[in-house]
Amino acid sequence: MQILIVEDDPVIRRELKVLLENADYQTTAPDAFEDVAEQVFLSNPDLVLLDVNLPRASGFDICTRIRERMEVPVIFLTSRTDSMDELTGILKGGDDYITKPYQAPILLARIGAVLKRTGRMQEKEKTLFTQKNVTLDILKCSLSYEGRVTELTKNEMKILHLLFLHAGEFVPRLDLIEELWENQIFIDDNTLSVHITRIREKLKGMGVSDFIETRRGMGYRI
């Protein structure tokens, strides 16, 4: 994921660049601000971190220009704390408004949330996985094998997604339980076993056996 940092303070710009690159983002951080919108058009980033107070133009005006040609997510990062400025930023097309001084974990979380909400994260993520001629389709929430297709529940898809991501390795039961935790009040060992059993039944219905291996004390593997 490519993030364009538009920040005229060199210290903050450097801090942001280090923070984002440590979080596995690619960054571009120009130090010239003659035509920021044009730089955005040329670099075509996945997200823009945009300061409001820039030397040659307001970040609000730059966002307006960007919105005339692109739907790239824009997060305003500014020392302005007035609620009217935040409202202006949103009305100008910003996706979020974060005030300085920012907390690094919160900034990263909000960047991730904007990327997910705007669909950028999904566009970059792999959505098809194949092992032993069995294909998991994340977008369709389905499994397919030799022309036969079966639908999955959301939890079944999450379990299989983690197993496909770690194909050839045993995934501990606790890791799978934590993967399901997001949308559940409580997930226990028995609930996980029920899901695994149902997945195996669906695989068997497509003519696939012994696809998921169980090893006591280690977890599951495909």
TAURQUI-V61111 format. One record per pair of residues at least 24 apart in sequence whose ideal C-beta (glycine too) atoms are under 8 Angstrom apart, sorted by sequence separation. I is the first residue (numbers start at 1). J is the second residue. D is the distance in whole Angstrom. If there is no record, write none. Layout:
BEGIN
I;J;D
I;J;D
END
This chain:
BEGIN
1;25;5
2;26;5
3;27;5
4;28;5
5;29;4
6;30;7
33;57;7
48;72;6
50;74;6
52;76;6
136;160;5
196;220;7
1;26;7
2;27;7
3;28;8
4;29;8
8;33;6
37;62;5
41;66;8
47;72;7
48;73;7
50;75;7
51;76;8
53;78;7
67;92;7
77;102;7
136;161;7
155;180;5
2;28;7
4;30;8
36;62;5
40;66;5
44;70;8
46;72;7
47;73;5
48;74;5
49;75;5
50;76;6
51;77;6
52;78;4
53;79;7
63;89;7
67;93;4
6;33;7
45;72;6
46;73;7
47;74;8
48;75;7
50;77;7
51;78;6
53;80;7
66;93;7
37;65;4
41;69;6
44;72;8
47;75;7
49;77;5
52;80;6
60;88;6
64;92;5
136;164;5
155;183;8
37;66;5
41;70;7
60;89;6
63;92;5
64;93;7
154;183;7
155;184;8
6;36;6
40;70;7
59;89;8
63;93;5
77;107;8
61;92;8
63;94;6
40;72;7
60;92;5
129;161;7
6;39;8
16;49;7
52;85;7
131;164;6
159;192;8
6;40;8
4;39;7
75;110;7
129;164;4
4;40;6
75;111;7
129;165;8
131;167;5
159;195;6
52;89;7
159;196;7
129;167;8
4;43;6
75;114;6
156;195;6
160;199;7
155;195;6
159;199;7
2;43;7
4;45;4
73;114;5
2;44;8
3;45;6
6;48;6
7;49;7
9;51;8
73;115;7
156;198;6
2;45;5
3;46;7
4;47;7
6;49;7
8;51;6
156;199;5
176;219;7
2;46;5
3;47;5
4;48;5
5;49;5
6;50;5
7;51;5
50;94;8
175;219;7
176;220;7
1;46;5
2;47;8
3;48;7
4;49;7
6;51;6
8;53;8
73;118;5
153;198;8
170;215;6
1;47;7
3;49;6
8;54;6
156;202;8
172;218;7
173;219;5
8;55;6
71;118;8
73;120;6
152;199;8
172;219;4
173;220;7
6;54;7
170;218;4
171;219;5
163;212;7
170;219;5
171;220;6
152;202;7
170;220;7
171;221;7
170;221;5
150;202;5
169;221;6
6;59;7
150;203;8
168;221;7
167;221;8
168;222;8
150;205;6
166;221;8
167;222;6
6;62;7
150;206;6
149;206;8
163;220;6
145;203;8
148;206;4
163;221;7
164;222;7
143;202;7
148;207;7
163;222;5
143;203;7
146;206;8
16;77;8
145;206;5
146;207;7
49;111;8
144;206;8
145;207;7
143;206;7
145;208;5
47;111;7
47;114;7
47;115;6
46;115;7
134;203;7
7;77;7
47;120;7
46;120;5
134;208;6
132;208;8
134;211;6
46;124;7
132;211;6
19;104;6
23;108;5
25;111;8
12;100;7
19;107;7
20;108;8
19;108;7
132;222;7
20;111;8
131;222;5
3;111;7
1;115;7
1;120;7
1;121;7
1;124;6
END
